[in-house]
Amino acid sequence: MRKGRLPAAERRRARGSWPVACASALAISVAACAVPLAAGLDDNEANRVLVALDRASIDATKEPDPAAEGKWRVEVARDDVPRALSVMHEEELPRRDPPGVLEAIGKGALVPSEVAEHAQLVAGMAGDLERSLERIDGVLSARVHLNVPAPSPLRDVAPPRGTASVLIEHRGAIPPVSADAVQRLVAGGIAGLLPTDVVVVMLARPAIPGAGATGLAHVGPIAVARASMRQLQAALAALVALVAVLAAAMLVLYSRLSRARAALARETRAAPAEP
């Protein structure tokens, strides 16, 4: 046996196993028509993405994110990726997570000044209010700007009353929450702030039209109803796997027939000639 060359039995096993590996790879490539659209999402944000895509008639699934424990990722069909990205851009998804009071306090310098501590506290309160407003169904984004003067221990007089301004972007012509409700929510979260001190600005965005009454999806060149897209993908994957397995079986049979013919030829050459 030559140095570095596999024995004949191992070579035969290798020739017989590579078609099966190719069949598995083909089946996996056809079945993996779904691609991750967004990853590292918490449960609420993943559900929000699913609802937005479903509203646009885009089929999507939520799966555990293997790269982040306790997080989720959203997958869509490969052909739906451009439209899904457009929907997520219009809906401003996934949303940023504004820092709250607990995240804001303690950051910065090792020994922060009173001004820095007050600024961090105000930023944290604004972040908590933004989170509450963005939990309202129909609100795309919320920005809260607080002007809360810092109390001074050197003065006996009370600090001037603060003010606040809120910008809410929502989908559709009708706001999902009234301006009065927003004023009461913000004023209730800031000590000494009155609802009349809160200015609310509502910014409406047009509703995203659906994909149409047909609701068709494309699996390669085939148009199919979205409800049947997963079944068609599975059927195509099974068909490709079956064809690949049959091709592997044909190759194995051809290899065995070739070895049998070679053995028969060797026996014929080795047989003594008749007188």
N, C-alpha and C positions, 0 to 999 in steps of 0.2 A: 504493500500500500504506500502510495506517495505521501510524503510529509505534508501535513496540512489539508489532506483530502479526507472527506467523511467516508465511513464505510458504506457499502452498497445498500445495506438495510436502512441506514439513517437517511441516505439520499432518497430512497423510495418513500419513506415516511414524510420527508420534507416536500417531495413532489405531490404527494397526496393531500397534504395539509394546506398548502398555499391556496388552492381554489376555494376551500371552505373559508379561509380568512378573507379572501376577496369577496366572497358572497356576503359575509357578515358586514364588511366595510360598506358594500353597496347598499345593503338594507338599512344600515344606520344612517348613511348619507341621505337616503330618500326619506326616512322617517323624521330626520332632524330638519324639517321644513320650518319649524318655529325657532326664532332667534330672540335673544334677550333685548328688550327695548329700554328698560330701566332697572337698575339693581341697587342693593343697599337701602331699600325702603322699609319704613316701619309699616305696621299693619294698616293704619289709617291712610297713609299716603298711597300704599299699593291699592287699596280699595278705591281711593279717589281716582287713580289712574284708570282702573278698570271701568268705573262708571263713566268717565269721560270718553273712553274708547267705545264703550257700548252705545253711548248716545250718538256717536258718529258711525254706528253700524260696523265697527271693527272688532272681530273676534279676538279675544285676548285671554290668557290664563295667568294665574298667580302661582308661583312655585317658590319653595324655600331657596334662598340664595346660598349656594355652597361656599361662597367666598366670605360671607359675613354671618356669624351665628345670630339667630333670632331675627334676621332681616329677610325680606322678600324681594323677588324680582318678577317683572312682568314680561311675558313673551307673546309675540304676535307672529303671524305667518310672514315669511320673507317678502312676499309681494306686497304686504300691507305696511311695511316699515316706513316708506316715505310719507304716506298719508297719516300714519300714526304719529310720526315725529311732528308733522304739521299741526295735528290736533293738540299734542302736548305743548307745543310752542304757543298756540293760541290760548290754551287754558293755563299757561304758566306752571306747568307740572314738570318734574316734581317740585314742590314748593320748598323754599328755604326754611330753615328752622330758626326763628329769631331767638336770641339768648334771653332767658328769663332772669329773675332776680338772683336765683341761686347760682346761675352760670356767670352772671356779670360781676357779682361781688367777689372780691378776692383776686381778681386779675390785675395785671399791671405791675407797678413797682412793689418792691418788697415791703416798704413802709409808705403806703399811699397817703397823699395829703387829703384834707377834708374835702377840698374841691373835687379831687379825683374820685373819692368814695361817693360823693353825692352824684356825680355824673354817671358812675357805674350803676348806682341805685335807680336813677331815673331811666337809664337805658334798659335795665332789667324790667322795670314796671311797664315800659312801653312794649317790650317784647312779650310779656305775659298778656297784655291787652290785645296785641296783634294775633297771638295764638287763639285767644277766645273768639275774636271776630272771624278768623279764617275757618273756624270750626262750623260756622253757619253755612248751611247748604245753599249754594248759589254764589257765594263770595269767592272771587278768584284770588284776590290779594287784599291785604289791609296794611296800611302804614299809619302809625300813631306817632305824632310829634308832641312832646311834652315840654312846657316851659314852667318848671317848678323851681322857684327860688329856694336857695339853701337857707335854713335857719341859722342865725348867728347868735352864739351864746353871749356875745358882748353887748347885744342890744336888747333892751327890755320890750321894745315894740315888736309886734308880730310882723313877719315878713309879708310882702305883698302877695296877693292871691295869684295863683298860677293860671295858665291857659293851656289849651290843648287844641290840636287840629288833627283830623282823621280823614284819610283818603281811602275810599273803598272802591274797588273795581269789581263789577258783577256782570254776569251774563244775562242778556235779555234787557228789555225796556223797563221792566218793573223791578225795583230793588228788592232783594230778599229780606231786608230788614229796614225798618224806618229810621229816619235820622234822630227822632226823639229817643228811640231805644238805644241807639249808639251813644247819644249824649249821656243818658242815664248810666250806661255800662261804664263808660270812661270816667265819669265823675264819681261813680261809686268805688272805683279802684284807686283814686288819688285823694288823699286827705286834704280837706279844705277847698276842693274844686267843686264848683256848681255846674249843673247841666248847661246853664246859659254861657259858661265859659268855654264850652267845647264847640268848635266849628267842624261840621261834617260835610264832606264833598263826596258825592256819588258819581262814579264814572261808569257808564253803561257800555258794554261791548255787544256787538250783534251775535245772535245765536248761530252756532255752527250748523249748517244744513246736514241732514243725514245723507247716507250713501244712495238713497233712492228706494223705491218700493220693491225693486227686484231683490236687493240684498245679495248680489252674487259675489262670489270670491273666485280667485283664479289659483289653481294648482298647476303650475306650468302653463301649457296652452289650453287647459281644460277649464271651462267656466262651470261652476257648481254652486248650489245654494250654500250659504254660510253654515247652516245647520248640519250639512252633510260633508263639510270640508275635512273634518278630522277623520271621518270614516273613509273618505276617498284616499287621504294620505296613507292611512293604515293599509288599505287594500293595495295601493301601488307599492308600498314597501314590501308587503308579503309577496306580491307578484314578482318584483325584482329579486327578492331572496330565493323564490322558487326557481326562477330562470337561472340564477347563478349556481344554485345547488345542482340543477340538472346539467349545466355546463361542466361543473366540477366532476360529476359522476361520469360524463362522457370522456373527459380527459383521463380519469383514472382507468376507465375501461380500455381506452385506446393505449394507454401505457402498458397495461397488462397484456393486451393482444400483441403489442410490439415485442415485449419480452418473451411471449410464447413463441412467436415466429422466429425470433433469434435463437431460442433454445432448440427449436425443431431444426433450424438450419445447421446448428452446431452438431446435433446428433446425426443428421444426414451426412455431413462431411466426415464424421468420425466412424461411420459404419463401414466395414470392409466391403470392397467391391466384389460382386458375384463373378465366378470363373466363367 
